[in-house]
Amino acid sequence: MSQEHLSADEIALYDRQIRLWGMATQLRIRSAKVLVVNLSAVGTEVVKNLVLGGVNSLEILDSSTVKEEDFSAQFFLPNDDSIIGQLKVPHAITQIRELNNRVKLTANTGVLLEMPREYFAQFDLVIATEISKQEMLAINKETRALNIPLYVAGMHGMFGYILTDLVRHESQSEKDIGNQPRVAGTKINRKKTITNVEYNPTTNKENVTIVDDFVILQDLLVSEELPKQLNKRQMKRLSAALPIIFSLFEVQRTLEDIDIELLRKLSLETAEKLKIPTSVITQEYLELFSRQAFAEFSPVAAVLGGSLAQDVIQFLSKKESPINNCLILDGIRSEMPIYLL
């Protein structure tokens, strides 16, 4: 149907709907209650962007103490060596609050694995950074039970990742009309489906509703889905960062170099588990990860944390599909692909 065939009342109705969608977006963002676990380098960037973005409330759960290396990448901490060994969050909260005093900002120095389910139930969304595999699976169990979306992110020097279990997400966006009209019920991929399509006469575009379904993170870590999505050439060009990052979930966090032979063994096992060609794991990447295993670099944190915060805002706005379900940042290749695992 073209615009000239519509009455003035019908056109006014469409204009009103567009304004209401914009108001609804702002309302969702400004009413969101967000939990950020760990004020790491990535966590610092996420907190900065969400506070500036104007979320309703944000709590930081972090039981760690200040270490000397924190000063290089966590800019909310005062430049004061005397606070080394003290709880981190109380020293950062004042500077964070200064970014936007309208955001309800709270700090919690409790231990993640000791927090009851009732604690997580008060939040609309959880973002956990630099957590162990045990912590990741434990918190995902709670968020799934409560139907709360979860982002997990971390850094390994020049590399990083974002994993998502957002349970189920519905988004609406305006798309140009293609050669073939979009049809409700069309599956874009195994976890993304077009559920509704409406023509917008004001813009001569289609308002498309897309539903994303997510898998639990435990299944994501052992997924065999990549070979079903990528051809052989694409599989051979995969970054070694994917299997190596996943293998580091089996290694205890340390600032010391990781034994390269151990890393090789774990990475090869991970590649085989994910049905990824073991040939993608190169000596160059093993050496880089061995030296940078759990290092935090400010420029990388800015890219990764900024991308995560942007996706959170997008998730809350319901205007576009969020990351589903694995983003890998490779600073050597300067790429940040998203895989559906």
KOLPAFI-400844 format. One record per residue (C-alpha): y, x, z; residue in three letters. Coordinates in steps of 0.1 Angstrom, whole numbers, plus 5000, padded with zeros to 4 digits. Layout:
// residues N
YXZALA...
// end
This chain:
// residues 341
500050005000MET503450144990SER506650125011GLN508349884987GLU505649624993HIS506449615031LEU508949385048SER511749525069ALA510049405100ASP506849595091GLU508749915084ILE510649875117ALA507349835135LEU506050165121TYR509250345131ASP508850205166ARG505250335168GLN506450685158ILE509050685185ARG506550565211LEU504050835201TRP506751095207GLY507550945241MET503850925250ALA503451295242THR506251405265GLN504951175293LEU501451325291ARG502751675293ILE505151595321ARG502551415342SER499751675338ALA498351845369LYS496952185359VAL494852435379LEU495052805368VAL492353015384VAL493353385388ASN496753525382LEU495453795358SER497453935329ALA496253645307VAL496753405336GLY500353525341THR501153445304GLU499553105307VAL501453015339VAL504753135324LYS504352925292ASN503152605310LEU505852625337VAL508452665309LEU506752385290GLY507452145319GLY504052035331VAL504251815362ASN502452035386SER500552365385LEU498352525412GLU497252885411ILE493952955428LEU493553325434ASP491953505464SER492453855450SER494654125465THR497254335447VAL495854655430LYS497854935416GLU496854845380GLU498154495384ASP501754615381PHE501254715344SER500454365331ALA501354105357GLN505154075356PHE505553815383PHE504654075410LEU507554265426PRO507654635418ASN506754735453ASP503854965461ASP503854845497SER502254515487ILE499054685474ILE496154545493GLY497954215502GLN497153875487LEU498553855452LYS499653495447VAL502153465476PRO504053765462HIS504353615427ALA505053245435ILE508753285441THR509453445407GLN507353185389ILE509252895406ARG512453035393GLU511352975357LEU511552595362ASN512152445397ASN511152095384ARG507552195382VAL505552135414LYS504152485420LEU501552565447THR499352865456ALA495852855470ASN494153175482THR490753015486GLY487553155470VAL486652985437LEU482852945445LEU483652795479GLU485852515466MET484252175469PRO484051925440ARG486751715456GLU489252005451TYR488852005413PHE489051625411ALA492751625418GLN493551815385PHE493751685349ASP492852025334LEU491452355346VAL492152705331ILE490152995345ALA490853355336THR488853675342GLU485953505360ILE482353615361SER479453435344LYS478353285377GLN481853155384GLU482153015349MET478952825350LEU479652695385ALA483152575377ILE481952415344ASN479252225364LYS482052075385GLU484452005356THR481751835336ARG480751615365ALA484351515369LEU485051475332ASN487851735334ILE488651965305PRO488052345311LEU489452655294TYR487952995302VAL489653315290ALA489553685295GLY490554025281MET488754355273HIS491554585263GLY492354525227MET489954225226PHE489853885243GLY488353535242TYR488953175249ILE485952945255LEU486452565259THR484552275272ASP487151995269LEU484351735271VAL485851495245ARG489251485229HIS490951235207GLU493951345186SER496251175161GLN498151365134SER499951285102GLU498351425071LYS499351445035ASP497351205013ILE494751404993GLY493051324960ASN490451124980GLN491550895008PRO490150985042ARG487550745056VAL486750655092ALA483350775102GLY483551105082THR482151405101LYS484251715095ILE481651925113ASN478851855138ARG481451815167LYS484451675149LYS484651325134THR487451115118ILE487350785136THR490350605122ASN492750635092VAL496050435088GLU498550465061TYR502150525072ASN504550375047PRO507550545063THR506350895055THR503850805027ASN501150985047LYS498050905066GLU497850885104ASN494351035111VAL492451005144THR489951275151ILE487551295180VAL486251635191ASP483051655212ASP482251975232PHE479152155245VAL478752295280ILE479552665283LEU475952755292GLN474852625258ASP477752795240LEU476653135253LEU473153105237VAL474152905206SER472252955174GLU474752755153GLU476653035135LEU474153095107PRO474252725099LYS478052745093GLN478553085077LEU477053235046ASN475353565046LYS478453755035ARG480453595063GLN477853675088MET477854045079LYS481654055083ARG481553905118LEU483454115143SER481254305168ALA483754175194ALA481753845196LEU478353975207PRO479854255228ILE482154015247ILE479253785254PHE477154075265SER479854185290LEU479253855310PHE476054035321GLU478054335334VAL479854355368GLN483554385364ARG484854745369THR487654965358LEU485255255351GLU483755315317ASP480755105309ILE477655305300ASP477555285262ILE473755275259GLU473654985283LEU476354815263LEU474454875231ARG471254735246LYS472954415259LEU474954365227SER471854395205LEU470054145227GLU473053905225THR473253935187ALA469653845184GLU470053555207LYS472953425187LEU471153495154LYS473953735144ILE473054045123PRO472654345147THR474354555120SER477754415129VAL477554615162ILE479154945153THR479455275172GLN483255245170GLU483354905187TYR480855015214LEU482955315222GLU486155105224LEU484554845246PHE482955105268SER486355255275ARG488354935277GLN485754695292ALA487954525317PHE491354675310ALA494454455308GLU497054535281PHE500354345282SER500754295244PRO497254155240VAL497653935271ALA500853795255ALA499053695223VAL495953555240LEU497853385269GLY500453245245GLY497753105222SER495952945252LEU499052785266ALA499952655231GLN496552505228ASP496852335262VAL500152175252ILE498452065219GLN495551925239PHE497851735262LEU500051605233SER496951475215LYS498551555182LYS496051805169GLU492451915176SER492252185202PRO490152495201ILE486552395197ASN484952595211ASN485152975210CYS488153195200LEU487653565197ILE490653805196LEU490054125177ASP493154355181GLY491654615158ILE491254375129ARG494354175139SER492353845137GLU491653555160MET488953335144PRO487553015161ILE483852965160TYR482052635167LEU479052755188LEU
// end
